[in-house]
Amino acid sequence: MSEEERSAFSNKNNVDSLTSSFVKKLNVDAPVFVPSNFSPSAFGATVKCEEKSLKEEKGEEKEEKEDASGDLERAELKAKAKKKRKGKKLSESSDGGSKKEHVNIVFIGHVDAGKSTIGGQLLFLTGMVDKRTLEKYEREAKEKNRESWYLSWALDTNPEERDKGKTVEVGRAYFETEHKHFTLLDAPGHRGYVSNMIGGATQADLAVLVISARKGEFETGFERGGQTREHAMLAKTTGVKHMVVLINKMDDPTVEWKEERYNECKEKLLPYLKKCGFNPKTELYFLPCSGLTGANLREHNPDHCPWYSGPTFLEYIDNLPSFNRQVEGPFRMPIIDKYKDMGTVVLGKVESGGTRKGSQLLLMPNRKPVEVLQLWSDEDDVNQVNSGENVRIKLKGVEEEEVSAGFVLCDVNSPCNVGKIFDAQVAILEHKSIICPGYSAVLHIHAAVEEVIVKNIICLIDKKTGEKIKNKVRFVKQDQLAIMRLECVGGLICMETFKEFQQMGRFTLRDEGKTIAIGKVMRVVE
């Protein structure tokens, strides 16, 4: 493992057919999309709450704030969270009346593809950002010679993000359509922040892969050095069930809404996305758009794009079939962040079951009993939350310092498994040298990020048949599938076997700034 990742870790907190054969078992079938009554009227409020994740930053970025005290960091986090928690009540109560389905949507793709701009445009088009605020952003952006970035400022509120035009942390906002309520997760596109992107993808039901059609930009993002490939693969392996591919910047002078350029991008992307495990008939949808002008996001653009007659982006996502939820299972909520605000508040996505005010829960892996004092589903103060919702929970019985990202809130009568050593099926995607016992990498499993060491390689697996082909293996290399025993360096972490609970049983391994393997937990040893 690189010194860069060891340093980030201590602060604590080519994919080919192999990926397809391995990921195929992770696929969640979705019904074929059938457009119905398109009516993309929407209401709601906007909020952005940043997620702390493991940072893989370079030089000067790693040096910043190294000497800041823990109290200062907590104060800053609290201030950020309060600043973001502004806005109107959502149009419908989250625990009464005809409740809309809650869908978590993550925007992914190469840096500068236009993710934050599209996100900001959607907030404006759905009424979450008013015209006066947008005009203010435009004036401020113009003063900094960043005029074309003003829409992204609705999501990128961090001064560093605005100055560099680069999303660093996962931004969060909310919007509604006629039938659904969306939590929008804006993931960073820079390769130095992939671990942050993984944190956003693990919470998502739906991924939006944003592609720049601008001449040269598509090629840069899709070649091996770009993040288009890695983001698409990570979205599938973290459990995303459906992907919309937005071919953005179609209004650029190098494109001019030409159908030929749209088809060129689509034809190059499709084979790779199929290898990642996405079914092109039921799990993928391509759509041309312009984030800057809003064309094809809420309304069609017949003057410039007469060749596209499909639904707009908002029409399409509003009419997606419902996502399967584990409503009846025991309560599980991996914690992605925490802050102090008249008590300890934790953030995360409810992966299974539900809870309500006054409930007793167990905080794992330290088995700390806690009580639910207050619940928020997005910005609504509610009495109950259920599977699929992005929530904040105020807890009694635990201090903010005792909670870390990757801890899991559980049903007191059915806590999740915890372990330090586990057996896993691991597919090696991209690694130049061989991997032997003693090799270390960074494990990303649900919201947890930990260093792991390969204790031993139990056997090799035939990719086609799934049968064991060789026992007591000395090493594995790129393109191979193996059963390994892994050990967490930092101690116990929360996990489940993939067979029992997929959301807490799938993982990725990263080393030297690259995703080198994907895997699934087969057995928790100890």
N, C-alpha and C positions, 0 to 999 in steps of 0.2 A: 504494500500500500504506500502511496506517495507521501512525502513529508507534508505536502499541502493538506491532504485529507486527514493525516494524523493530527495536524494542528487544529483543524476545524473540529475534529472529533473531541479533542481534549477540552475544548470550550463548552462541551456538552450541550451541551445538550449532547452490417452486413448481415444484417440478419438475412437468413436464407430459409430454405424449406424446413430446416430444423425448428425454427420459431413456429412455423405453421403447424408442424406435427405436434409440437409440445403445447402450444397455446390453444390448439383446437379444443382441448378438453376444458378450457376455461370459458369457452363461448357460452353466452346466454342467448338462446333463440328469441327473436322478436318477430311479431307478426308483420307481414308485408304492409307497408304504409299505404293507406287508402285515403286520399284527401276527402275531407267532409265539408262541413259548413265553415269556410274560412271567415273569420271575423276577428282580426287582430287588435281589437280594442284592449287597452291595458291601463292599469292604475297601479299606484303603490308609492314606495319611498325608496330612496337610495342610501346605502350605507356602505362604507368600506372598512373592513377590519383586517388588519394585516396579520399574517401567520408567521410565527417564528419558525424557521427551519434551519437545518444544518447548512452553512454557507460554504461553498467551494470558491472562495474569492482569491484574487491575485494580489500580490505585493501590497500596494498602498491601501487597498480596500481592507486587507486583513489587519493592517496596523491601526486603523481608526478605532478609537474608544477601547483599546485594550486595557487601559488603566482605569476604566470607569468602574465604580463600586456597584455591588449588587443592588443596593437601595436606589441608586440613580437609574439603573436599568429598569427596575420595576416601576419607578415613578414615570419614566418615559413611556413605558408600555401602557400604563394606566391612562396617561394623558392622550396617547394616540387613540386608544379604544374609545375614550369619552368623546374625542373630537369626531370620530367616525359615526358614533351612535346618535346621529341627528336624523330627523325626517318625520314624515307623517305616518300615521297608522296605516297599515295595509287595508285594502278595501273590504276584506272580510276577516272576521275573527278566526284565529287559528284553532280554537277549540269549541266552535259553535257554528250553527248554520250549515249551509252547503259549502263544505270545505274543498278548496281546490287541491289537486295533486301537487305535491312539492317535488320539484325536479332540480337536481344540482348539475350545473352545466359549466364545464371548464374550457377556457379558450387556450389552445396550445399552438405551437408552430415556431418557425425560425424567427430570430430577432429581426425587428423592423418589418414583419409581414403585415402588421396593422391590427394586432389583437386588441390593444387598449383603445385604439381609435374606433374600432367596431363596437367595443363594449360601451364606450362613451356615447356613440351615436344611438345605440339601442336604448340607453337610459333616457336620452332626449326624446326619441321617437315614442317611447312608452310613457312619457310624462313624469319620469323620476328626476330629471334635471330640467329646470325651466329655462326659457330663452334668455332671461336676464343673466342668469349664472353662466350660461354658455358664452354670452357676449363678454362677460368679465374675463373668462378664461382666454378668449380670443385676444382681448387687449393685452393681457399679461404675457401671453405667448408671443405676441408681436413685439413687445418691448424687449424680449430676450432673443429675437430673431428665430423664433421657433413657431412661426405662424401655423404651419400645417399640423402641429402637435396638439392644438388646443382641445380637441375632442377627447384625447387620451387623458387629459388632466382631470376629467371626471372620475377616473379610477386611479391614476398616478398622482396622489396628493403629496407624496414624499418629495421634498425639495431636490434630493439627489436624483430621483427618478425623472422629475421634470427637467432638470438641467441637462441630463444626459440622454433623455428620451428613451430610457431603458428601464423596463419593469424589473425590480429586484425581488420583492416579496410577492406572495400571492394576495392580490386584492380581492375584496369581496363586496358585492353589491346585490341589490334585489330588484326584480321587476315582475310584472304580471301580464298575462295574456287572458283571453276570455275563459280558458279552461284550466290553466296551470299557473302555479306560482314558482318562479325560478330564483335560485341562488346562483349568481354569476361569479365564477372564480376565474380571475385573470392571472394566468401563470406566466412567469418570466420566460423569455425565449433564448437568452444568452446561455451558452454552454457552461459558463461558470456557475449557473444557478439551477442546474438540472435537479438537484436534490429538493429545491423549493418547488419546482414543477411537479415532482413526484408527490409531494405533500398535497398539492391541489388535486391531482388526478385520482388519488386514493379516495377522495370525497365525492367524486363525480359519478353521475348516472349517464350523462351525455357529454361527449367531447365535440368541440368545434375546432377542426384543424384549419387554421388560416394560412392560405398560400398566397404569396405575391406573384401576380401574373406579369409584373414589370420585367422587361427584357434584362436578363442577367441575374435578377434577384431570385427567380424561381430556381434557376440552375445552381446558384450558390447555396440556397437552403436545402436542396434535395441531394446534392452530392455528399460524399462521406463526411466532409468537414462541417456540413450544416446540421441543424437540429430537427429538420422535418422528419427524417427517418426515425431518429431516436425517440422523439416525442410520440409519434404514431405507435411505435412498438410498446413504449411504456404505458400509453393509455390503455391498450388492450390487456397487457399483463397486470395492470393494477385493477382490472375489473370493469372498465367502461363497457357498457352494453351496446352503445350506438354512437356513430360518428357522422357529423355533417362536415363536409369539406367545402369551405368558402374560398372560391378563387377570387381573391381581392385585387384591388387596384386595376380593375378592368377599364377604368376611365383614364389611365395613364397614357401620355402621348405615344409611348412605345407599343401600346396595345390597341387603344381606340375601340374597345368593345368588339374586337374581332373574334368570331366564333372559332376560327382556326387556332388562335392562341389558347383559348379555353380548352378546346379538345386536345391540344398538344400536352397541356399540363395534366389533364385528366388521364390521358392514355399512359403517361409516364408514372403517375401515382398509383393507378389502379392495381397493377400487378404486385407492387410492393405491399399495399394495404391488404391484399388477399393473402400474401405470405405471412403477414402479421396475425392473421386469423379472422379478419373481418369478412363477413359474407356480403358480397356486393349487392345482392338482391334484397336482403332484409336488414342489414346493419350499416349501410353506407348511403349517403345522398350527397351529390355534387350540386353546387349552385354558384353562378357568377354574381359578383356584387362590387360595390364601391363603398368602403367604410367612410370615406371623406364626404361623399354626397348623399349617402344613405340609399342609393339605388338598389332595389331588390331585397332590402332588409324588411321594410314594411309595405312598400308599394312597388309595383312593377315599373320598368323603365322602357316602354315600348318604342320610344324614339331612338334610343341607342342600342337596345337589346331586343329587337323583335324576334330573334331566333330562339329565345328562351320563353317557354310558355308554362313552366311549372310554378309551384307555389313560391311565395316569398319566404324568406327565412323565418319570420315570425309566424306565418301561416303554417309552415311545415312543423316547427317544434311544438306549436300549440295543439296540433292534431296527431302527435305521436301516440301510439298505444301506451297504456299504462305500464309502468315498470313493476316487476315483481318485487314485493317487499316481504321480509320475514317479520310480519306483524305479530305472530303468535309466539315467537321464540323468546328466550330469556333476554333481559335487557343487556345490551352491549353498546358502549360508546367510547371508541378510542379518542383520547384527548389530543387535540392538535395545538392548543395554546391555553394559556391561563393568565390572569391578572388579578390584582387586588382592588376591590371597590366596595368598601364597607363589608368585607368578607371575601372569600375566595371564589372567583368565577372561572369556570372552565368552558372551553369551546370545543365543539366537535360535531360529527354527523352520527345520528343514531342509526346503527347498522342492524339492530334487531330489537324487537319488543317495544316497550314504551314505559314511561314513568310519569309521575305527577307530583305536585307539591306535597311535602310531608313524607314522601317515600324514603325508606331506608335503603341505601345502596352500599356496595363494597368497592373500594378503590384498590385495584390490583396494579402491580404485583405485591404491594406491601400489606394487603388485606386490611386496609384502614376503613372502619365503618364511618359512613357519612350520611347526612340527612339533606334532602333537597329543600332549600328555603325558597327559591324563586326560579322561574323558568321563562326563557324568551325563545320564541321561534322566529328567527330573524329579528325584527324589531318589536314584535307583539309580546306583551306580558301575558302568558297563558297558564292554564292550570295543568295541562297535560301535553306531552310530546310523544310522537310515535316514529316508527322506523322510516328512514328516508329523509327526515328533517335535519337541517343544520341549526343547531341550538346553542344557547348559552345557559349554564346552570350555576346558580349560586349555592355553595355547599356549606354546611355546618359540620364542624368536627375535624377540619383539616386546614393547615396553614398553606398559603400560596407557595412558600418555599419547599413544601413537602411534595409538590406535584410537578411532574415533568411530562413533556410531550411524549406520547407513546404509552402512558398509563391508560388503563381502561376502567370505566365505570361499569359495574356489573350488578346483576340481580344478587341479593344476599344469599339466596338459596341455590344459585347456580353460577358460581364465579367461573371466569375463563381459566384455561390452563396457563400456567407459567412454567418457564423452563430456561435452562442455560445451555443444555446440550440437546440437539435434535437431529433426526435423520431426515433428509430431504432429497427429492428428485431435482436435479440441477441440469439445466441446458446451457452449455457454454456457447455464447454468441460471438464474441469478438475478443480474442486475447492472443497476442503474438507468441508468447512463451507458454510452456506447459504449466499446469497447476498441480502441485504436489501437497502432501500433508505438511502443515506449517504455513501455508499461504494464507494471507489475511486480506480482507476486503471490507467494504462498508455495506451492511445489511439494511435494506429499507423494507419494513414489514408493517402494514397499516400505517399508523402515525409514528411508529418507533424507528429510530435510526441508531444502529449499534455496530461496533466492530466485531467481526467474527473471524475465527481461524478454522481452516480445514483440519480436522483431527485425523480422519482417514477416509479413503475412497473405497466404499464397500463393493461396488460392482459397476460395470458398464451396462447400458440398456440399448437394445436395438431400437432405433428411431421408428422403424416401420411396424414392427411386431409388438414392441413393448416388452419383449422377453429379455431376461438376463443373458448376457453373452460372455461375460468374463468376470470372475471374482478376484478379490485381493489385488486391485489395480494399484500400480505405483504412481501413476499420473494420468491426468486427462488433458485434452487440448481442445482447441476451437472446433466447433461443429459436433462435439460429442455430448451424449446424454448419460448421466451417471447418478447413482445413489451415493450421497456423501453424508458423513457425520460432521456437523458443524458445532462450534462452541462459541458462545457470546463472551467476549472479553470482559465486559462491564458487569456481568452478573445476570440475574433473572430478568426476562422480558415476558410480556404477555403474547401468547400465540395460541392458535388452534390448528389441528390437522386440517388440511385442505378438504378432506372428505367430509368433515363435520361442519366446518364454517369457512367458506372460501375467502370471505373478506379479511380474515385474520390468519389465513393459511398460505397466501401467495406472497412472494417477495421478489426483490431484485438485488443483485450484487453489483457494486460499482467500485472501480479502482482507477486511479490516475485520470479522473475526469471522464471516464467512460462507463457505460453499462456493459459489464462483461458477462453477466449470466442472469437468467430468470429461474425461479424455482417454486416448489410447493412443499410444504411441511407434510411428511409422511407419518412421523412418530415423534412425540416429545419424550426424550430419554430420561432427563433429570433436570 
